[in-house]
Amino acid sequence: MNGEFSPDIRALTKEELDHFFVQHGEKKFRAGQVFEWLWQKSCRSFDEMTNIQKNTRLLLSNHFSFHTANADNHQRSSDGTIKIAFRLHDGLVVEGVLIPSDERITACISSQAGCALGCKFCATGQLGFKRNLSVGEILDQVTGIRDAGYGTPGIGPHFADRGSCISNIVFMGMGEPFLNYGNVKSAVEKITSENGLGMSPQRITISSVGIPKMIKQMADDDPKYHFALSLHAATDAKRDQIIPFNLKHPLKEIVESLKYYHLKTGKRITIEYILFGNFNDSVADAKDLAVFCRNFPVKINIIEYNPVKESGFIKSTPETTTAFLAFLEKRNMVVNVRKSRGKDIDAACGQLAGNKLKIKN
């Protein structure tokens, strides 16, 4: 079975590993050792499992493959942002980003290679959808970003869960997390488990354009992590223009699902809103946003736009941004501003991966 078509070792559950070792005349405790290497020690090959006998490692390599996401390229911004292109076993590329700020070090990770939703302002949407990422490929981004942070000025292990420089993780990279919900959920479990990376789920945020049935599914799963809605326009007339998915599931459906989420979980909802110049950044747009947010307790993150070539969108001016924020703050809304990072590198989501694929192909 060895070779390209053998099963990925990290696709197996602990119970499946137990069965494999018993079936091949090995002690059952070997499964626990292998599982620890895979998810707690984040090994990337069978040869790294140094407390396992060579013949047992050979048994594993003869039956399983080890599909990893390997850091293929680093770009470091003058503001400390590090963007990494991860090359997958089949040649596809996804992105992960380390974003430092005064109070936190955030890892922004991808859930899919490409994206099927085609949001008009997003570079990833221009790549199209390739495939979902596995649980292992998602975790490889976390550990790869963590390792890239060591030795970077201003980034140190004082933020650490188990010595990691990462304080927060956001699923805001390439792809729509809810369209790979099973693997994203399993990855979060591995990231937060004591048998995995041991991070607090309170430090993890799942960001989505808003798929109503999946918001309800997540609420039923009683998540310990946070949820953020990538809204970017508070009326269907404008959201339809930038997020084609909204044509199928308009804001009325999203509001209903978010009310359900809040009722089930008691959690406040984070609203992400990118300001596009001369499109969604007027005081009238701020009023529409305030009306939308009356439906449930929210925190609003206003995000500065990183322009994407050929999208046609531009950044909002400082004066317009100030007026937009002032309107919301006068209504006692909780508003944070997320400044654009990595302006001197391929900062927008999908840009670096797109460039790497063009070079490779």
Phi, psi and omega in degrees: 000351183298142178133192187299329189260004176285153184298147176287126182303327184277002174272353183272145172278168177299321181295322178292324175293318176306310182298319181300312184292319178297318180299330182256022173073019179260161177291141183296330183296342178300326180299320178295320178296314180296317181300321178295318178297320184291316193247332179264319180267353174054044179290161186234008176199162178293329182293338179285348182279075194288342179265014177246134185301150184300320182292331177286321176296323178294321176302315179296314183292336178282343184245341186225153170262171180229089184275109183246158172257113187253134179299118186256337183198138175244138168237128181246125180272159177295341179269006177098349178295137177238122177249133185237131170267122178258122178272126180271169186296336181261013176092350177290161182232135172233168184243149168224150184226137170259121185240106179271146171217182184297325188252351183203162173238112188254135171258120177258118188236159183263153178245344179219156169271110188078191181201142183269353189276336172063039177301134192292337185265358192251132178294327178298322180299335179283344181277338186078172182268134178253299177190167174284152175271147176283168176301316180297319180293328176292315180292329178300326177294317181298311181289327177293318177293319177302313182293325179293335183284336180295135177084357178278131180306131178085356179241118184221175184285002181292347176274000205290140153258116183056039174084005181279147175280351183278130175257333182219153176231132175235132172273080181227015179275216182291138174097166176256110185305325182289343175273001172224042192299318182301313181288324177296315178300315179295323178295318178298320178298320179290321180295324187263347183289148173295339175268007177238233182273345172074021178278154177286135176296340178293348180261008185242137178232132174259124182250134183217153173289347176106090175252105192308312184294330180280330173298318178292320177299315178299317179300318179295334179280359177053063185291144174266347178272179183259161178236140177230135177262122174278094188271293173069349171197136189257008173231149179298325182302320179271322182294326177302330184284335185246338180232093184305330180301333181294337177296329180272323182230087184292173187300330179302318178292321180294317178301316181298319180289326178289325174298319177298315179301314181294320180298319183285323189253336186073008184272146171284147184258133175272129177253120177261132186219105176280133178271119175254128182301131176063023178231303184230023190244015179276168175297325176298322176294322177298321177296317177300319178296317179298320179296316178301320186282355176290346187285340184194163177295133184223161164236132185253126172255112175272125188245130175286135186281133169265106187302141177247128180304141176071002179280331183085357181262150180231166177289149172288149179285156178303321182294316180293320177299315180300316180294321179298312180296319182299320179299314181293318183293328177294340177261020174057035177270146179280112186231130172242148178251126177257107180290150176296135179241157175065039184294338183264009175231185178286078194281321186292145184301124179100344184293311182294316180298318179299317179295318181295321179294321179296319180294317183293321185274000000 
